Amino acid sequence: MSLDAALNAFSKVQARYSKFGAGDTEPRGVLTDLIEQVHGGNEPTVPTTARGWQIFTGMPGSEAAAAAMGAAGKAVVEAAKTDAIGTARYMRNYY
């Protein structure tokens, strides 16, 4: 899977869980940090909790949202590992 495809899938998860703040600045920053770690040759740990993704922790269902984001985040990390050109492009466009 390309990084672009994985990011598009992650965006759909963010939209689905937007009421938990999944599309806010903080979760986007967490995702970018994961990609940046891969780009730097490190093995990132993908969050699996609402606190880890920095979404609203006090709402019922936030852990289910975090689990879905975690699964989509893992796919992004795997795509970033195999799509060096897409990862470099993402980092270049981000910074």
All heavy atoms as an XYZ file, in Angstrom:
696
protein
N       0.850     -1.180      0.000
C       0.000      0.000      0.000
C       0.891      1.237      0.000
O       1.884      1.287      0.717
C      -0.899     -0.018      1.241
C      -1.723      1.231      1.404
S      -2.737      1.337      2.903
C      -3.747     -0.102      2.812
N       0.521      2.227     -0.773
C       1.276      3.481     -0.793
C       0.973      4.287      0.463
O      -0.061      4.091      1.115
C       0.912      4.299     -2.029
O      -0.395      4.833     -1.897
N       1.855      5.199      0.783
C       1.613      6.066      1.927
C       0.371      6.909      1.691
O      -0.434      7.092      2.608
C       2.831      6.945      2.214
C       2.683      7.872      3.417
C       2.397      7.094      4.692
C       3.917      8.740      3.572
N       0.192      7.399      0.485
C      -1.006      8.195      0.186
C      -2.279      7.406      0.444
O      -3.235      7.933      1.024
C      -0.990      8.690     -1.260
C      -0.042      9.856     -1.480
O       0.337     10.521     -0.488
O       0.321     10.112     -2.645
N      -2.321      6.147      0.024
C      -3.506      5.317      0.243
C      -3.739      5.088      1.734
O      -4.882      5.152      2.209
C      -3.359      3.982     -0.484
N      -2.663      4.840      2.474
C      -2.794      4.631      3.913
C      -3.264      5.904      4.612
O      -4.083      5.852      5.537
C      -1.471      4.149      4.494
N      -2.761      7.038      4.171
C      -3.193      8.310      4.752
C      -4.654      8.595      4.437
O      -5.395      9.121      5.285
C      -2.300      9.450      4.260
C      -0.891      9.467      4.833
C      -0.019     10.466      4.075
C      -0.917      9.788      6.321
N      -5.084      8.245      3.238
C      -6.495      8.414      2.888
C      -7.380      7.536      3.764
O      -8.449      7.977      4.225
C      -6.736      8.107      1.408
C      -6.238      9.212      0.506
O      -6.146     10.358      0.915
N      -5.911      8.860     -0.727
N      -6.962      6.310      4.019
C      -7.719      5.417      4.888
C      -7.747      5.970      6.313
O      -8.783      5.926      6.988
C      -7.113      4.013      4.860
N      -6.604      6.494      6.773
C      -6.561      7.086      8.113
C      -7.507      8.285      8.195
O      -8.191      8.469      9.205
C      -5.127      7.505      8.465
C      -4.968      7.906      9.901
C      -4.700      6.963     10.873
C      -5.086      9.234     10.288
C      -4.562      7.321     12.210
C      -4.953      9.613     11.609
C      -4.694      8.651     12.572
N      -7.554      9.089      7.143
C      -8.451     10.250      7.116
C      -9.912      9.834      7.255
O     -10.703     10.532      7.902
C      -8.267     11.047      5.824
O      -7.002     11.656      5.810
N     -10.262      8.707      6.668
C     -11.635      8.207      6.797
C     -11.940      7.813      8.238
O     -13.042      8.044      8.738
C     -11.869      7.039      5.849
C     -11.908      7.470      4.396
C     -12.071      6.303      3.460
C     -12.008      6.810      2.023
N     -12.087      5.734      1.046
N     -10.957      7.231      8.922
C     -11.130      6.893     10.337
C     -11.274      8.182     11.149
O     -12.135      8.282     12.029
C      -9.957      6.034     10.848
C     -10.033      5.846     12.362
C      -9.936      4.688     10.142
N     -10.456      9.178     10.841
C     -10.565     10.457     11.540
C     -11.955     11.064     11.355
O     -12.533     11.577     12.315
C      -9.518     11.441     11.027
C      -8.124     11.140     11.493
C      -7.140     12.148     10.936
O      -6.918     12.203      9.730
N      -6.555     12.932     11.827
N     -12.480     11.013     10.149
C     -13.808     11.565      9.885
C     -14.875     10.791     10.657
O     -15.796     11.390     11.228
C     -14.099     11.544      8.388
N     -14.732      9.473     10.685
C     -15.709      8.644     11.393
C     -15.746      8.968     12.885
O     -16.802      8.931     13.506
C     -15.372      7.170     11.185
C     -16.328      6.236     11.870
C     -16.033      4.798     11.559
N     -16.946      3.934     12.274
C     -16.756      2.663     12.476
N     -15.681      2.071     11.977
N     -17.613      1.954     13.152
N     -14.599      9.289     13.457
C     -14.508      9.542     14.894
C     -14.252     11.018     15.200
O     -13.674     11.349     16.235
C     -13.420      8.659     15.500
C     -13.786      7.193     15.443
C     -13.201      6.342     14.515
C     -14.737      6.664     16.303
C     -13.551      4.996     14.453
C     -15.092      5.328     16.249
C     -14.500      4.503     15.327
O     -14.858      3.179     15.267
N     -14.728     11.890     14.343
C     -14.468     13.320     14.524
C     -15.060     13.861     15.819
O     -14.493     14.782     16.414
C     -14.993     14.114     13.331
O     -16.398     13.972     13.217
N     -16.147     13.286     16.293
C     -16.744     13.795     17.538
C     -15.836     13.561     18.747
O     -16.021     14.170     19.797
C     -18.120     13.187     17.778
C     -18.131     11.727     18.164
C     -19.555     11.248     18.403
C     -19.580      9.791     18.824
N     -20.954      9.331     19.049
N     -14.838     12.705     18.591
C     -13.858     12.464     19.653
C     -12.609     13.336     19.481
O     -11.650     13.194     20.228
C     -13.440     10.992     19.673
C     -14.571     10.062     19.968
C     -15.223      9.399     18.942
C     -15.002      9.853     21.271
C     -16.278      8.552     19.203
C     -16.061      9.005     21.549
C     -16.705      8.352     20.510
N     -12.612     14.181     18.464
C     -11.460     15.031     18.196
C     -10.400     14.351     17.358
O      -9.242     14.791     17.329
N     -10.782     13.294     16.645
C      -9.812     12.515     15.867
C      -9.166     13.315     14.742
O      -8.061     12.986     14.311
C     -10.479     11.262     15.299
N      -9.824     14.358     14.282
C      -9.259     15.167     13.212
C      -8.585     16.433     13.699
O      -8.165     17.261     12.894
N      -8.482     16.586     15.005
C      -7.885     17.791     15.579
C      -6.372     17.821     15.369
O      -5.763     16.856     14.921
C      -8.199     17.881     17.071
C      -9.676     18.180     17.357
O     -10.450     18.358     16.399
O     -10.042     18.218     18.547
N      -5.786     18.922     15.745
C      -4.352     19.135     15.570
C      -3.515     18.075     16.289
O      -2.517     17.599     15.742
C      -3.967     20.536     16.091
O      -4.746     21.500     15.406
C      -2.492     20.816     15.889
N      -3.917     17.715     17.494
C      -3.095     16.797     18.288
C      -2.949     15.419     17.641
O      -1.824     14.935     17.489
C      -3.649     16.669     19.713
C      -3.572     17.945     20.518
C      -4.736     18.901     20.289
O      -5.596     18.641     19.410
O      -4.783     19.926     20.986
N      -4.049     14.762     17.245
C      -3.877     13.453     16.588
C      -3.127     13.545     15.256
O      -2.369     12.641     14.913
C      -5.306     12.953     16.374
C      -6.153     13.757     17.272
C      -5.447     15.053     17.498
N      -3.322     14.641     14.533
C      -2.563     14.816     13.289
C      -1.076     14.935     13.594
O      -0.245     14.405     12.859
C      -3.073     16.043     12.526
C      -4.444     15.846     11.923
C      -4.798     16.906     10.890
N      -4.448     18.255     11.252
C      -5.290     19.167     11.755
N      -6.551     18.845     11.963
N      -4.887     20.391     12.024
N      -0.749     15.607     14.696
C       0.651     15.710     15.101
C       1.234     14.365     15.507
O       2.393     14.066     15.199
N       0.420     13.547     16.188
C       0.873     12.201     16.566
C       1.176     11.392     15.310
O       2.220     10.737     15.216
C      -0.181     11.487     17.442
C       0.172     10.017     17.649
C      -0.338     12.191     18.790
N       0.283     11.458     14.329
C       0.486     10.714     13.088
C       1.740     11.192     12.358
O       2.546     10.377     11.902
C      -0.736     10.837     12.181
C      -0.649     10.042     10.886
C      -0.695      8.543     11.184
C      -1.770     10.428      9.951
N       1.911     12.488     12.267
C       3.092     13.028     11.593
C       4.367     12.609     12.316
O       5.373     12.278     11.677
C       3.003     14.558     11.491
O       1.886     14.876     10.657
C       4.256     15.163     10.885
N       4.320     12.578     13.639
C       5.484     12.123     14.402
C       5.833     10.675     14.070
O       7.006     10.326     13.951
C       5.235     12.281     15.898
C       6.458     11.950     16.720
O       7.534     12.531     16.463
O       6.345     11.105     17.626
N       4.811      9.837     13.890
C       5.057      8.438     13.524
C       5.775      8.349     12.177
O       6.754      7.611     12.032
C       3.745      7.653     13.469
C       2.980      7.497     14.780
C       1.610      6.875     14.522
C       3.773      6.676     15.777
N       5.292      9.117     11.207
C       5.902      9.108      9.876
C       7.321      9.667      9.949
O       8.248      9.131      9.323
C       5.039      9.893      8.867
C       3.666      9.228      8.735
C       5.735     10.000      7.511
C       2.644     10.064      8.003
N       7.503     10.708     10.731
C       8.832     11.297     10.887
C       9.808     10.299     11.511
O      10.974     10.221     11.103
C       8.741     12.553     11.749
C      10.027     13.322     11.845
C       9.863     14.644     12.573
O       8.821     14.878     13.198
O      10.811     15.438     12.512
N       9.332      9.518     12.469
C      10.195      8.505     13.074
C      10.616      7.457     12.047
O      11.786      7.059     12.005
C       9.484      7.844     14.253
C       9.367      8.740     15.469
C       8.668      8.058     16.604
O       9.029      6.945     16.975
N       7.649      8.705     17.155
N       9.679      7.004     11.218
C      10.016      6.039     10.169
C      11.033      6.667      9.216
O      12.034      6.033      8.868
C       8.757      5.578      9.406
C       9.142      4.765      8.167
C       7.832      4.775     10.306
N      10.774      7.892      8.817
C      11.672      8.589      7.887
C      13.084      8.702      8.471
O      14.076      8.635      7.730
C      11.103      9.969      7.561
C      11.877     10.727      6.545
N      11.980     10.325      5.228
C      12.590     11.873      6.637
C      12.720     11.181      4.565
N      13.103     12.133      5.391
N      13.170      8.844      9.788
C      14.464      8.942     10.446
C      15.116      7.604     10.748
O      16.175      7.545     11.377
N      14.479      6.509     10.317
C      15.055      5.188     10.510
C      14.716      4.535     11.835
O      15.306      3.525     12.202
N      13.753      5.088     12.550
C      13.349      4.540     13.841
C      12.074      3.716     13.711
O      11.328      3.854     12.743
C      13.138      5.669     14.849
C      14.406      6.459     15.068
O      15.457      5.892     15.337
N      14.325      7.767     14.922
N      11.829      2.887     14.696
C      10.624      2.057     14.742
C       9.656      2.691     15.742
O       9.828      2.564     16.953
C      10.974      0.632     15.184
C       9.793     -0.304     15.240
C       9.176     -0.574     13.878
O       9.912     -0.671     12.885
O       7.938     -0.699     13.819
N       8.625      3.383     15.249
C       7.709      4.057     16.168
C       6.736      3.086     16.839
O       6.457      2.012     16.317
C       6.953      5.022     15.262
C       6.950      4.358     13.932
C       8.272      3.614     13.860
N       6.264      3.495     17.982
C       5.213      2.768     18.677
C       3.905      3.485     18.405
O       3.737      4.650     18.789
C       5.490      2.723     20.197
O       6.740      2.076     20.414
C       4.387      1.974     20.922
N       2.996      2.814     17.736
C       1.714      3.412     17.377
C       0.809      3.402     18.607
O       0.622      2.362     19.233
C       1.054      2.637     16.210
C      -0.302      3.231     15.866
C       1.973      2.637     14.999
N       0.240      4.544     18.961
C      -0.656      4.584     20.115
C      -1.882      3.705     19.911
O      -2.342      3.505     18.780
C      -1.085      6.056     20.195
C      -0.098      6.806     19.394
C       0.406      5.857     18.346
N      -2.403      3.216     21.019
C      -3.613      2.381     20.971
C      -4.686      2.880     21.932
O      -5.743      2.270     22.031
C      -3.274      0.926     21.321
O      -2.662      0.896     22.618
C      -2.335      0.310     20.292
N      -4.400      3.988     22.629
C      -5.355      4.523     23.602
C      -5.785      5.932     23.215
O      -5.100      6.618     22.437
C      -4.732      4.579     25.009
O      -3.645      5.519     24.988
C      -4.239      3.209     25.462
N      -6.890      6.351     23.787
C      -7.374      7.716     23.551
C      -6.340      8.729     24.025
O      -6.082      9.729     23.357
C      -8.709      7.922     24.259
N      -5.736      8.473     25.163
C      -4.702      9.378     25.674
C      -3.504      9.418     24.718
O      -2.938     10.477     24.461
C      -4.259      8.947     27.062
C      -3.267      9.895     27.714
C      -3.023      9.551     29.178
N      -4.246      9.475     29.945
C      -4.858     10.515     30.518
N      -4.341     11.707     30.394
N      -5.966     10.360     31.205
N      -3.125      8.272     24.181
C      -1.997      8.218     23.261
C      -2.233      8.994     21.982
O      -1.311      9.623     21.451
N      -3.471      8.961     21.488
C      -3.817      9.710     20.276
C      -4.214     11.141     20.588
O      -4.451     11.932     19.683
C      -4.941      9.010     19.501
C      -4.423      7.879     18.684
C      -4.566      6.553     18.928
C      -3.662      7.976     17.479
N      -3.934      5.821     17.958
C      -3.372      6.669     17.047
C      -3.182      9.043     16.721
C      -2.631      6.406     15.901
C      -2.450      8.781     15.579
C      -2.186      7.472     15.184
N      -4.327     11.451     21.865
C      -4.698     12.787     22.318
C      -6.081     13.203     21.830
O      -6.298     14.343     21.418
C      -3.628     13.813     21.929
C      -2.270     13.492     22.510
C      -1.204     14.476     22.108
O      -1.481     15.633     21.826
N       0.042     14.020     22.083
N      -7.005     12.238     21.885
C      -8.402     12.543     21.587
C      -9.145     12.663     22.912
O      -8.574     12.445     23.979
C      -9.046     11.484     20.652
C      -9.027     10.093     21.281
C      -8.338     11.484     19.296
C      -9.758      9.031     20.471
N     -10.434     12.987     22.861
C     -11.226     13.209     24.064
C     -11.354     11.914     24.849
O     -11.991     10.970     24.403
C     -12.596     13.752     23.717
C     -12.562     15.006     22.863
C     -13.488     15.193     21.864
C     -11.600     15.982     23.063
C     -13.467     16.337     21.079
C     -11.565     17.123     22.285
C     -12.505     17.303     21.296
N     -10.756     11.871     26.021
C     -10.703     10.635     26.805
C     -11.942     10.411     27.652
O     -12.214      9.287     28.049
C      -9.470     10.623     27.730
O      -9.541     11.758     28.605
C      -8.184     10.666     26.933
N     -12.697     11.446     27.954
C     -13.835     11.318     28.855
C     -15.130     10.890     28.198
O     -16.132     10.692     28.876
N     -15.128     10.719     26.902
C     -16.353     10.362     26.189
C     -16.465      8.853     26.026
O     -15.477      8.205     25.655
C     -16.369     11.017     24.797
C     -16.463     12.518     24.820
S     -16.393     13.229     23.154
C     -17.856     12.543     22.406
N     -17.644      8.309     26.290
C     -17.842      6.880     26.010
C     -17.573      6.599     24.532
O     -18.007      7.345     23.657
C     -19.310      6.641     26.350
C     -19.673      7.742     27.296
C     -18.837      8.927     26.869
N     -16.816      5.572     24.274
C     -16.479      5.209     22.897
C     -15.114      5.708     22.465
O     -14.653      5.362     21.372
N     -14.463      6.499     23.311
C     -13.171      7.058     22.895
C     -12.109      5.974     22.730
O     -11.235      6.092     21.860
C     -12.691      8.122     23.885
O     -12.449      7.570     25.160
N     -12.184      4.919     23.522
C     -11.184      3.850     23.371
C     -11.416      3.052     22.084
O     -10.463      2.590     21.466
C     -11.158      2.958     24.601
C     -10.603      3.649     25.846
C      -9.206      4.246     25.672
O      -8.371      3.683     24.932
O      -8.950      5.303     26.287
N     -12.675      2.911     21.671
C     -12.956      2.263     20.383
C     -12.417      3.132     19.243
O     -11.854      2.612     18.276
C     -14.450      2.019     20.216
N     -12.583      4.441     19.379
C     -12.036      5.356     18.376
C     -10.517      5.225     18.324
O      -9.925      5.159     17.247
C     -12.439      6.794     18.700
N      -9.898      5.159     19.500
C      -8.438      5.034     19.564
C      -7.963      3.717     18.965
O      -6.931      3.676     18.291
C      -7.968      5.160     21.010
N      -8.718      2.646     19.190
C      -8.342      1.347     18.614
C      -8.388      1.408     17.088
O      -7.490      0.901     16.407
C      -9.257      0.248     19.137
N      -9.423      2.052     16.543
C      -9.530      2.188     15.085
C      -8.401      3.062     14.539
O      -7.809      2.754     13.500
C     -10.887      2.773     14.705
N      -8.083      4.129     15.268
C      -6.984      4.988     14.849
C      -5.659      4.241     14.943
O      -4.785      4.414     14.094
C      -6.957      6.259     15.697
C      -8.153      7.167     15.445
S      -8.207      8.566     16.568
C      -6.847      9.536     15.904
N      -5.524      3.400     15.956
C      -4.310      2.606     16.100
C      -4.113      1.654     14.937
O      -3.011      1.523     14.398
N      -5.189      0.983     14.536
C      -5.097      0.060     13.404
C      -4.747      0.812     12.119
O      -3.866      0.380     11.355
C      -6.410     -0.707     13.233
N      -5.410      1.946     11.901
C      -5.121      2.741     10.709
C      -3.717      3.342     10.794
O      -3.015      3.450      9.783
C      -6.171      3.836     10.534
N      -3.298      3.716     11.989
C      -1.958      4.262     12.189
C      -0.876      3.236     11.898
O       0.163      3.562     11.323
N      -1.125      1.989     12.293
C      -0.164      0.921     11.993
C      -0.025      0.735     10.491
O       1.079      0.512      9.981
C      -0.586     -0.379     12.660
C      -0.344     -0.375     14.151
C      -0.806     -1.652     14.803
C      -0.646     -1.532     16.321
N      -1.217     -2.644     17.042
N      -1.144      0.842      9.772
C      -1.084      0.726      8.312
C      -0.283      1.878      7.709
O       0.471      1.675      6.755
C      -2.501      0.690      7.732
N      -0.417      3.071      8.279
C       0.368      4.216      7.806
C       1.852      3.966      8.037
O       2.677      4.202      7.154
C      -0.091      5.529      8.482
C       0.898      6.658      8.215
C      -1.483      5.918      8.020
N       2.196      3.472      9.218
C       3.604      3.195      9.526
C       4.169      2.151      8.565
O       5.270      2.316      8.029
C       3.772      2.758     11.000
C       5.145      2.148     11.246
C       3.536      3.942     11.923
N       3.422      1.082      8.339
C       3.904      0.042      7.423
C       4.069      0.594      6.013
O       5.035      0.272      5.320
C       2.963     -1.169      7.442
C       3.016     -1.940      8.745
C       4.423     -2.359      9.151
O       5.164     -2.908      8.302
O       4.799     -2.114     10.313
N       3.118      1.431      5.581
C       3.229      2.031      4.248
C       4.428      2.970      4.186
O       5.146      2.995      3.180
C       1.943      2.775      3.902
N       4.652      3.727      5.243
C       5.796      4.647      5.261
C       7.117      3.884      5.154
O       8.067      4.358      4.530
C       5.767      5.493      6.532
N       7.158      2.690      5.740
C       8.375      1.868      5.670
C       8.660      1.375      4.259
O       9.814      1.240      3.863
C       8.246      0.659      6.593
C       8.298      0.984      8.060
C       8.100     -0.305      8.845
C       8.030     -0.096     10.320
N       7.777     -1.368     11.037
N       7.610      1.078      3.502
C       7.794      0.485      2.177
C       7.714      1.504      1.037
O       8.130      1.197     -0.072
C       6.756     -0.624      1.926
O       5.439     -0.072      2.009
C       6.916     -1.749      2.942
N       7.183      2.677      1.311
C       7.024      3.708      0.283
C       7.970      4.872      0.599
O       7.546      5.932      1.064
C       5.572      4.171      0.229
C       5.295      5.201     -0.859
O       6.218      5.508     -1.651
O       4.154      5.716     -0.909
N       9.242      4.652      0.348
C      10.254      5.663      0.682
C      10.019      6.970     -0.058
O      10.201      8.055      0.510
C      11.643      5.119      0.386
N       9.602      6.883     -1.314
C       9.367      8.103     -2.097
C       8.183      8.872     -1.524
O       8.249     10.089     -1.339
C       9.151      7.764     -3.587
C      10.452      7.222     -4.175
C       8.664      8.986     -4.365
C      10.316      6.640     -5.562
N       7.096      8.163     -1.209
C       5.925      8.812     -0.622
C       6.237      9.420      0.736
O       5.754     10.511      1.069
N       7.046      8.721      1.524
C       7.412      9.223      2.849
C       8.274     10.476      2.726
O       8.043     11.465      3.431
C       8.144      8.128      3.652
O       7.272      7.011      3.775
C       8.532      8.615      5.031
N       9.237     10.456      1.829
C      10.083     11.638      1.615
C       9.239     12.809      1.118
O       9.431     13.950      1.572
C      11.196     11.317      0.622
N       8.309     12.550      0.215
C       7.431     13.602     -0.300
C       6.578     14.180      0.827
O       6.427     15.391      0.957
C       6.561     13.069     -1.432
C       5.666     14.121     -2.054
C       4.872     13.616     -3.260
N       4.192     12.365     -2.997
C       4.460     11.201     -3.606
N       5.410     11.144     -4.518
N       3.782     10.118     -3.316
N       6.024     13.304      1.670
C       5.206     13.749      2.798
C       6.025     14.660      3.709
O       5.565     15.734      4.104
C       4.680     12.547      3.581
C       3.852     12.934      4.787
C       2.482     13.131      4.664
C       4.442     13.115      6.036
C       1.723     13.498      5.765
C       3.686     13.488      7.127
C       2.324     13.671      6.994
O       1.584     14.037      8.081
N       7.227     14.235      4.055
C       8.067     15.026      4.947
C       8.452     16.351      4.299
O       8.456     17.380      4.977
C       9.319     14.234      5.341
C       9.037     12.978      6.152
S       7.988     13.257      7.618
C       9.005     14.390      8.524
N       8.745     16.336      3.028
C       9.119     17.563      2.324
C       7.931     18.542      2.324
O       8.107     19.739      2.546
C       9.555     17.233      0.898
C      10.102     18.411      0.111
C      10.672     17.996     -1.244
N       9.769     17.174     -2.040
C       9.950     15.867     -2.305
N      11.007     15.239     -1.854
N       9.079     15.201     -3.035
N       6.737     18.032      2.079
C       5.545     18.887      2.032
C       5.123     19.336      3.426
O       4.551     20.416      3.563
C       4.389     18.162      1.350
C       4.633     17.965     -0.120
O       5.402     18.695     -0.737
N       3.984     16.980     -0.698
N       5.396     18.516      4.433
C       4.996     18.868      5.799
C       5.865     20.000      6.335
O       5.390     20.906      6.986
C       5.075     17.656      6.726
C       4.570     17.952      8.104
C       3.189     18.011      8.350
C       5.435     18.208      9.153
C       2.705     18.311      9.610
C       4.952     18.510     10.418
C       3.599     18.555     10.644
O       3.116     18.860     11.887
N       7.161     19.906      6.057
C       8.082     20.914      6.564
C       8.398     21.902      5.470
O       8.896     22.857      5.505
C       9.364     20.271      7.108
C       9.094     19.459      8.354
C       9.055     18.071      8.314
C       8.857     20.083      9.552
C       8.799     17.345      9.460
C       8.597     19.357     10.701
C       8.568     17.978     10.643
O       8.317     17.255     11.772
